[in-house]
Amino acid sequence: MANANFKVGQVVKFPFTGVVGLRQRKGGIITSVEKMYELKDENKRYYPNGVCKGELTTQQHLSNGNFKGYAYKCKTIQPKGYMAEMVTIEEFKLRPSTKEQVNNSYINS
């Protein structure tokens, strides 16, 4: 993607707060870049307390066509003995990093 801030193969760090994927993950390697769009109102889903579960999608047919930025598919970096997972995360939640920094963040937390 021409205007994406990160490239395929680049190591990135995830945010310190919140869950990325199924569990708390520290970082990963970008495997692909996709455009993000705003969901149509009829495709939005809500928690019982009325909070929207998510307002963005990478599937254009579910959106109202408003481009909102880039989404990155990443394979998470895990300590030895743990299985990696594939996650999709918004561009503004990523920071450049190295594999060593991500692995060290598991030890220091």
C-alpha positions as a Markdown table, in Angstrom:
| # | Residue | x | y | z |
|---|---|---|---|---|
| 1 | Met | 0.0 | 0.0 | 0.0 |
| 2 | Ala | 1.4 | 3.3 | -1.1 |
| 3 | Asn | 0.6 | 5.4 | 2.0 |
| 4 | Ala | 0.8 | 2.8 | 4.8 |
| 5 | Asn | 3.2 | 3.6 | 7.6 |
| 6 | Phe | 4.5 | 0.0 | 8.0 |
| 7 | Lys | 5.6 | -2.6 | 5.6 |
| 8 | Val | 5.1 | -6.4 | 5.3 |
| 9 | Gly | 7.8 | -8.2 | 7.3 |
| 10 | Gln | 8.3 | -5.3 | 9.7 |
| 11 | Val | 8.3 | -6.0 | 13.5 |
| 12 | Val | 5.9 | -3.9 | 15.5 |
| 13 | Lys | 4.9 | -3.5 | 19.1 |
| 14 | Phe | 1.2 | -3.6 | 20.2 |
| 15 | Pro | -0.3 | -1.2 | 22.7 |
| 16 | Phe | 0.4 | -1.7 | 26.4 |
| 17 | Thr | -3.3 | -1.7 | 27.5 |
| 18 | Gly | -6.1 | -3.9 | 26.1 |
| 19 | Val | -6.2 | -7.3 | 24.6 |
| 20 | Val | -5.0 | -7.9 | 21.1 |
| 21 | Gly | -6.4 | -11.2 | 19.6 |
| 22 | Leu | -7.5 | -13.7 | 22.2 |
| 23 | Arg | -5.0 | -12.7 | 24.9 |
| 24 | Gln | -2.5 | -10.0 | 25.9 |
| 25 | Arg | 0.1 | -9.9 | 23.1 |
| 26 | Lys | 3.2 | -7.7 | 23.0 |
| 27 | Gly | 4.1 | -7.5 | 19.3 |
| 28 | Gly | 4.3 | -9.2 | 16.0 |
| 29 | Ile | 5.5 | -9.4 | 12.4 |
| 30 | Ile | 3.3 | -7.8 | 9.7 |
| 31 | Thr | 2.1 | -10.3 | 7.1 |
| 32 | Ser | -0.2 | -8.1 | 5.1 |
| 33 | Val | -1.7 | -4.7 | 4.8 |
| 34 | Glu | -5.4 | -4.0 | 4.1 |
| 35 | Lys | -7.6 | -0.9 | 3.8 |
| 36 | Met | -10.1 | -0.2 | 6.6 |
| 37 | Tyr | -13.6 | 1.1 | 6.1 |
| 38 | Glu | -16.4 | 2.4 | 8.3 |
| 39 | Leu | -19.2 | -0.2 | 8.9 |
| 40 | Lys | -22.7 | 0.5 | 7.7 |
| 41 | Asp | -25.0 | 1.1 | 10.7 |
| 42 | Glu | -27.0 | -2.2 | 10.0 |
| 43 | Asn | -23.8 | -4.2 | 10.2 |
| 44 | Lys | -22.6 | -2.8 | 13.6 |
| 45 | Arg | -23.0 | -5.1 | 16.6 |
| 46 | Tyr | -23.4 | -3.9 | 20.2 |
| 47 | Tyr | -22.7 | -5.2 | 23.7 |
| 48 | Pro | -25.7 | -5.5 | 26.1 |
| 49 | Asn | -24.7 | -2.2 | 27.7 |
| 50 | Gly | -25.1 | -0.4 | 24.3 |
| 51 | Val | -21.4 | 0.0 | 23.5 |
| 52 | Cys | -20.5 | -0.8 | 19.9 |
| 53 | Lys | -18.2 | -3.8 | 19.4 |
| 54 | Gly | -16.4 | -2.2 | 16.5 |
| 55 | Glu | -17.0 | 0.4 | 13.8 |
| 56 | Leu | -14.3 | -0.6 | 11.2 |
| 57 | Thr | -14.0 | -3.5 | 8.7 |
| 58 | Thr | -11.6 | -4.6 | 6.0 |
| 59 | Gln | -14.5 | -5.9 | 3.9 |
| 60 | Gln | -15.7 | -3.1 | 1.6 |
| 61 | His | -19.2 | -4.7 | 0.9 |
| 62 | Leu | -20.1 | -4.4 | 4.6 |
| 63 | Ser | -19.0 | -0.7 | 4.7 |
| 64 | Asn | -20.5 | 2.6 | 3.7 |
| 65 | Gly | -17.3 | 3.2 | 1.6 |
| 66 | Asn | -15.6 | 5.7 | 3.9 |
| 67 | Phe | -11.9 | 4.9 | 3.9 |
| 68 | Lys | -10.5 | 5.2 | 7.5 |
| 69 | Gly | -6.9 | 4.0 | 7.2 |
| 70 | Tyr | -5.0 | 0.8 | 7.1 |
| 71 | Ala | -5.3 | -2.5 | 9.0 |
| 72 | Tyr | -2.3 | -4.8 | 9.5 |
| 73 | Lys | -2.5 | -8.6 | 9.8 |
| 74 | Cys | 0.3 | -9.7 | 12.1 |
| 75 | Lys | 1.7 | -13.0 | 13.3 |
| 76 | Thr | 2.3 | -12.5 | 17.0 |
| 77 | Ile | 5.8 | -13.0 | 18.5 |
| 78 | Gln | 5.7 | -15.3 | 21.5 |
| 79 | Pro | 8.3 | -16.6 | 23.9 |
| 80 | Lys | 9.7 | -20.1 | 23.2 |
| 81 | Gly | 7.1 | -22.8 | 23.9 |
| 82 | Tyr | 4.0 | -20.6 | 23.2 |
| 83 | Met | 2.0 | -20.7 | 20.0 |
| 84 | Ala | 1.7 | -17.5 | 17.8 |
| 85 | Glu | -1.7 | -16.3 | 16.5 |
| 86 | Met | -2.8 | -14.2 | 13.7 |
| 87 | Val | -4.4 | -10.8 | 14.6 |
| 88 | Thr | -5.6 | -7.8 | 12.7 |
| 89 | Ile | -4.9 | -4.4 | 14.3 |
| 90 | Glu | -5.4 | -0.7 | 13.3 |
| 91 | Glu | -2.4 | 1.4 | 12.2 |
| 92 | Phe | -2.6 | 3.9 | 15.1 |
| 93 | Lys | -2.1 | 1.2 | 17.7 |
| 94 | Leu | 1.3 | 0.1 | 16.3 |
| 95 | Arg | 4.8 | 1.2 | 17.1 |
| 96 | Pro | 8.0 | 0.1 | 15.3 |
| 97 | Ser | 10.1 | -2.4 | 17.3 |
| 98 | Thr | 12.5 | -5.3 | 17.1 |
| 99 | Lys | 12.1 | -9.0 | 17.9 |
| 100 | Glu | 14.4 | -8.7 | 20.9 |
| 101 | Gln | 12.4 | -5.8 | 22.3 |
| 102 | Val | 9.2 | -7.7 | 22.0 |
| 103 | Asn | 10.6 | -10.8 | 23.6 |
| 104 | Asn | 12.2 | -8.8 | 26.4 |
| 105 | Ser | 8.8 | -7.2 | 27.1 |
| 106 | Tyr | 7.4 | -10.6 | 28.1 |
| 107 | Ile | 10.3 | -11.1 | 30.6 |
| 108 | Asn | 10.0 | -7.5 | 32.1 |
| 109 | Ser | 6.2 | -7.6 | 32.6 |
